[in-house]
Amino acid sequence: MPNPDLPEVPPGRGIFCNRTLNLRSVRAIGYDMDYTLVDYRVEAFERMVYAQARQRLASEGWPMDGLEFDGSMVTRGLVIDTERGNLVKANRFGFVKRAMHGTRMLEFTEQRDAYAETLVELADPRWVFLNTLFTLSEGCLFAQAVDLLDRGALPRAFEYASLYRHVREGVDAQHMEGHLKAEIAAAPERYVVQDAEAALALLDQKAAGKKLLLITNSDWSFSSKMMAHAYDRHLPEGMTWRQLFDLVIVSARKPAFFTERGPFFEVVDESGLLRPVTAPLRTGGIYLGGSAAQVEKDLGISGDEILYVGDHMFGDVHVSKRTLSWRTALVLRELEGEVAALEAYRPLEVRLMALMAEKESLETQLSQARLNLQRLHAGYGPRSGADAASSETRVHELRNRILALDAVIGPLAKTGSELTNARWGLLTRAGNDKSHLTRQIERYADIYTSRVSNFLHATPYAYFRSPRGSLPHDPPFRLD
């Protein structure tokens, strides 16, 4: 029953819990910036990255004319198979459920032949996990490059693995050389999504006594411009984004920031002038580099007293959880569209579940009828009372009914498998199972949500409780 005293939260704007988390016991909240505190228009951002990387490859003699960024070709959570030149979607156990060679989706038999005896193991360098929105342009460009390689159109020989490395270097260069961020900083309104509620959520957390930390791999110049553009207009008059944060750490070099002990430098003016840090970090300071261990020491806060919020499954969530036992929150921007698609599909899903229950009943009856017929022919065991001819007729009738059901079930199941993306389906599902991405989220993210502003509705005092885990042998739960 809805409570009229509480704000109504759209289903996709919730905060979802894997491990129980009491925000009241959290003393500090750290935030990543790109795609976390600052939300970008994915299509515009990745199209620009793609265009600059394509130009770089074209300058090396690659035939890039006619190639364009396709935002639907690749999704977060896919895995590049650098041995075969494929992109694959795996379930939580590592079994490949869908695969694409170059830009062509593999037929079922091709996929089975390629991966029947292969599990996706992310510890193996053969597999590259596309675990952030920054990797969409990289995945798209690699798939197209595989097509070029297979046609013999590239100016020099590559194996699929070396081809991937070359494409990756071309994409990484756009992030490293400054052209990309210079273009975004020059026209932030074209790339940045404004979200006034994010500023209010941070104000609530700060007023509730939380220490707020900004820890980003972006440099000072870019970070200051993006944060000012995204937050200053939504804060109380006379206040800037810098007053929200107890510490600002730029060029943090994550994930090394969480695992190594690098030196801190203080940013002493707007131009980015640096000086070595020889004293403890001070409240309100802006720093470059450093380490999470030093942050813990100087703040007097460690482990599960710190919540870190980021969009990168490995660089933000996995490493901070594994190395420091920080509490973790993953920002999964695509979640809102996914939840909306599931809501819209719900009536068809209810019908599909009813049809599947009917099919399972018919299959049980068919199995029993075939067993009865087997016993009649072999002359052993108890008899059902029906003769062989009647049993044959029964088997034939049940098979036909199942085939008729399959004709109805097939299109409904296909529609469900193509929600949000016709090639790959839902991010969090792989067939009827959880996706490999979902397994990573469950393992390393205590909570996950679609955007930082969703903390506004939760409040800084929320107690997130994980749902009771279910097992296949659990009896159906009924409220009598």
Rosetta blueprint (number, residue, H / E / L):
1 M L
2 P L
3 N L
4 P L
5 D L
6 L L
7 P L
8 E L
9 V L
10 P L
11 P H
12 G H
13 R H
14 G L
15 I E
16 F E
17 C E
18 N L
19 R L
20 T L
21 L E
22 N E
23 L H
24 R H
25 S H
26 V L
27 R L
28 A E
29 I E
30 G E
31 Y E
32 D L
33 M L
34 D E
35 Y L
36 T L
37 L L
38 V E
39 D E
40 Y E
41 R L
42 V H
43 E H
44 A H
45 F H
46 E H
47 R H
48 M H
49 V H
50 Y H
51 A H
52 Q H
53 A H
54 R H
55 Q H
56 R H
57 L H
58 A H
59 S L
60 E L
61 G L
62 W L
63 P L
64 M L
65 D L
66 G L
67 L L
68 E L
69 F L
70 D L
71 G L
72 S L
73 M L
74 V L
75 T L
76 R L
77 G L
78 L L
79 V E
80 I E
81 D E
82 T L
83 E L
84 R L
85 G L
86 N E
87 L E
88 V E
89 K E
90 A E
91 N E
92 R L
93 F L
94 G L
95 F L
96 V E
97 K E
98 R E
99 A E
100 M E
101 H E
102 G L
103 T L
104 R E
105 M E
106 L L
107 E L
108 F H
109 T H
110 E H
111 Q H
112 R H
113 D H
114 A H
115 Y H
116 A L
117 E L
118 T L
119 L L
120 V L
121 E L
122 L L
123 A L
124 D L
125 P L
126 R L
127 W E
128 V E
129 F E
130 L L
131 N L
132 T L
133 L H
134 F H
135 T H
136 L H
137 S H
138 E H
139 G H
140 C H
141 L H
142 F H
143 A H
144 Q H
145 A H
146 V H
147 D H
148 L H
149 L H
150 D H
151 R L
152 G L
153 A L
154 L L
155 P L
156 R L
157 A L
158 F L
159 E L
160 Y H
161 A H
162 S H
163 L H
164 Y H
165 R H
166 H H
167 V H
168 R H
169 E H
170 G H
171 V H
172 D H
173 A H
174 Q H
175 H H
176 M H
177 E L
178 G L
179 H H
180 L H
181 K H
182 A H
183 E H
184 I H
185 A H
186 A H
187 A L
188 P H
189 E H
190 R H
191 Y H
192 V E
193 V E
194 Q L
195 D L
196 A H
197 E H
198 A H
199 A H
200 L H
201 A H
202 L H
203 L H
204 D H
205 Q H
206 K H
207 A H
208 A L
209 G L
210 K L
211 K E
212 L E
213 L E
214 L E
215 I E
216 T L
217 N L
218 S L
219 D L
220 W H
221 S H
222 F H
223 S H
224 S H
225 K H
226 M H
227 M H
228 A H
229 H H
230 A H
231 Y H
232 D H
233 R H
234 H H
235 L L
236 P L
237 E L
238 G L
239 M L
240 T L
241 W H
242 R H
243 Q H
244 L H
245 F L
246 D L
247 L E
248 V E
249 I E
250 V E
251 S L
252 A L
253 R L
254 K L
255 P L
256 A H
257 F H
258 F H
259 T H
260 E L
261 R L
262 G L
263 P L
264 F E
265 F E
266 E E
267 V E
268 V L
269 D L
270 E L
271 S L
272 G L
273 L L
274 L E
275 R E
276 P E
277 V L
278 T L
279 A L
280 P L
281 L L
282 R L
283 T L
284 G L
285 G E
286 I E
287 Y E
288 L E
289 G E
290 G L
291 S L
292 A H
293 A H
294 Q H
295 V H
296 E H
297 K H
298 D H
299 L H
300 G L
301 I L
302 S L
303 G H
304 D H
305 E H
306 I E
307 L E
308 Y E
309 V E
310 G E
311 D L
312 H L
313 M H
314 F H
315 G H
316 D H
317 V H
318 H H
319 V H
320 S H
321 K H
322 R H
323 T H
324 L H
325 S L
326 W L
327 R E
328 T E
329 A E
330 L E
331 V E
332 L L
333 R L
334 E L
335 L H
336 E H
337 G H
338 E H
339 V H
340 A H
341 A H
342 L H
343 E H
344 A H
345 Y H
346 R H
347 P H
348 L H
349 E H
350 V H
351 R H
352 L H
353 M H
354 A H
355 L H
356 M H
357 A H
358 E H
359 K H
360 E H
361 S H
362 L H
363 E H
364 T H
365 Q H
366 L H
367 S H
368 Q H
369 A H
370 R H
371 L H
372 N H
373 L H
374 Q H
375 R H
376 L H
377 H H
378 A H
379 G L
380 Y L
381 G L
382 P L
383 R L
384 S L
385 G L
386 A L
387 D L
388 A H
389 A H
390 S H
391 S H
392 E H
393 T H
394 R H
395 V H
396 H H
397 E H
398 L H
399 R H
400 N H
401 R H
402 I H
403 L H
404 A H
405 L H
406 D H
407 A H
408 V H
409 I H
410 G H
411 P H
412 L H
413 A H
414 K H
415 T H
416 G H
417 S H
418 E L
419 L L
420 T L
421 N L
422 A L
423 R L
424 W L
425 G L
426 L L
427 L L
428 T L
429 R E
430 A E
431 G L
432 N L
433 D E
434 K E
435 S E
436 H H
437 L H
438 T H
439 R H
440 Q H
441 I H
442 E H
443 R H
444 Y H
445 A L
446 D L
447 I E
448 Y E
449 T E
450 S L
451 R L
452 V H
453 S H
454 N H
455 F H
456 L H
457 H H
458 A H
459 T L
460 P L
461 Y L
462 A L
463 Y E
464 F E
465 R L
466 S L
467 P L
468 R L
469 G L
470 S L
471 L L
472 P L
473 H L
474 D L
475 P L
476 P L
477 F L
478 R L
479 L L
480 D L
